[in-house]
């Protein structure tokens, strides 16, 4: 992931309004598309080789929205970037119920096609229910999940011991080189560009 955020915050605003809410409770702000695109482009520029070195990737696919029709706005952003790995739609919404903190084995279904090594991408992770449901569908269809990438993880600062965790995270200076996942979880995997 690139970063953590809580509500309210500017990062949360960007990641909500670059696509807007289907129910229009939060507006679509076109300028935010470029902000989210820049965040993803910078992250992949800094860490793309490291991601590929851990497990080669054939395709990138996006976790579909549960209620939005058509391609997810994140898929459109990824297709606009000059990536060496193609962005392919491998998932569609299944019949299962997807809700907060409740993964579903039939929440997503993999579309027909050859099996591939997949980098699964989502814009926001709160409890991990959607990305885990998507990973299950890919695995059930025979794909190999090479990894997953989330732009941001939402932290609920009112939950149990989370205030202490959040205070510790806020005290750390953000840097592209020390992204929360790529380097802190895997020190010693530096790859020269």
N, C-alpha and C positions, 0 to 999 in steps of 0.2 A: 504494500500500500504506500501511497505517497504521504498521507498524514492522518491524524486523528482530528475530530472536531466535536464540539458540543452545540447545543441549540440554546440560544441563537448564536450565530457566528457568520462571518463573511463567507467562509468556505461552504458552510451549509447553504447559504443563500445562492451561491454560484451553482452548486450541485443540484439544487431544487429548481431554480428558475432558468437554467440553460435548456430545460425541456418543458417546464411548467407542469402543473398538475392537470390530469385528465378532467377532474371535476372543477377546474379553474379556480380552486381555492388559493392557489399561488400562481402568479402570472408567468408567462413565457417572456423572458427578456433576451432578445436576440444577441445583444452584446456579450452575454455570458457564454454563448457557444464558443467564441474565440478564446475566452479565459480558460474554459475547461479543456479545449483543444491544446492550448499552450502548456497547461499543467501536464497533460498526458504526453505530449511531444517531448517535453523536457525530461520527464521521468524515463521514457523509453530511450532517449538519447544517452542519458547517464547510465542506465542499467540494462538496456536491451541485450548487449553481448553477454552479460552475466546471467541473465535469464536463459538465453539460448545455450550457454555452456552447461548449465545444470541439467537441462533436459531439452533436447532439440524440439522445436515446435514446427508443425506443418501448417497449422491454421490458427487464427484467432477467432473466437466466437463470443458473443455477448449474451449475458443472462437476459432473456426477454422480460419486458414488463408484464405484470399480471393482468392489466386492463387496457393497455395502450395497443392500438392496432398498427400494423405496418412495422417497418424497422424501428428499433429503439434508437433514440437520438444519439446515444453513445456509439452505436454501430455506424451511423452516418459520420460522426466525427472521426472514428478510426479509419473509415474508408477514404476520408479526405487527407489523411496523413501519408507521407511517402514511406510506407512500411515495406520491408522485404518479405514479410510473411503475409499471405492474403487473409482478409477478413471474410469469413464465410458464415452464413446462417445455418447453424446445426441444431438449433432448438426452437420449439414452439411451445406455447402454453398447453399443458395437459388438462385433464379433467379434475385433478385433485385440488384440494383446498390449500392455498398458500397463505399463511398468516404469521404474525410476529412470533418468533421463537418456536415455530412448528414446521420443520422440514416435511416434505411430502414425497413419497416414492413415485407418485403419478402427477406431481405438480407441473412437470415439464416432460416433453417427449422429444427424442432425437429424430430429426428428419432423415429420410433414406439417403444413403450415399456410402462411399468407402470409409473404412475406419481410418482415423488420423490421430496424430499427437496434437492435443489441443491446449492452447492457453485460453482459459476462461476469464472473461473480463466483466466487471460490474462497476457501477459508479459509486455506490454506497453500500456498506455492510453495517447492519445494526446487530442482529443476533446470528447471522450466517445462515438462516433458514433457506433463503432463496438460492444462494450460491451452492449450498450443499444439495439442495433438491436438483439443481441444474447439473451438478457433478454426478449425481446418482444416475440421471437420465443418460448422460454421455457414456458413463461406464457400462450401464445396462445395454447400450447399443454397440459396445465393443470398442469405443474410442479409448485412447490412453490420455488421461489428464496429466499433461506435462507441468501444469501449474495454474495458479489463478492470480489475478491482479485486480485489486480494488483501489479506486482513486482515494477513497477516504473511509474510515471507520468511525461511526458515530459512537460517542461515549455518553452514556446516561449518568451524569454526575450525581444523581439522587439515589443510585442503586448500591446498596450494601457498602462495601469498602472502596467504591469507586472514587470518592472525593480524594483520598490519599493518592491513588493511582494517577488521577487527573492532575493533581498538584505537582507530582513528580514529572509527568510528561510536559506540562507547561513550562517547567523550569529548564528543560532542555532546549538549547538553541536549534532551530531547524536548519538543516543543510541538505542539499540534494545528494551529497555523497553518503550521508548517514540516514537514509530513509528508514523508517521504523522497521521494515521487514527485511529488505535485501541485505543490508550490512549488519545490523544489530543481531539478527538471528543467525547469520552465517558469516562470522568474521573469518578472515583468511581466505576469502573466495574472490579477492580482488582480481580483475582481469584487465590487462592493459588494452587500451583502445588502439 
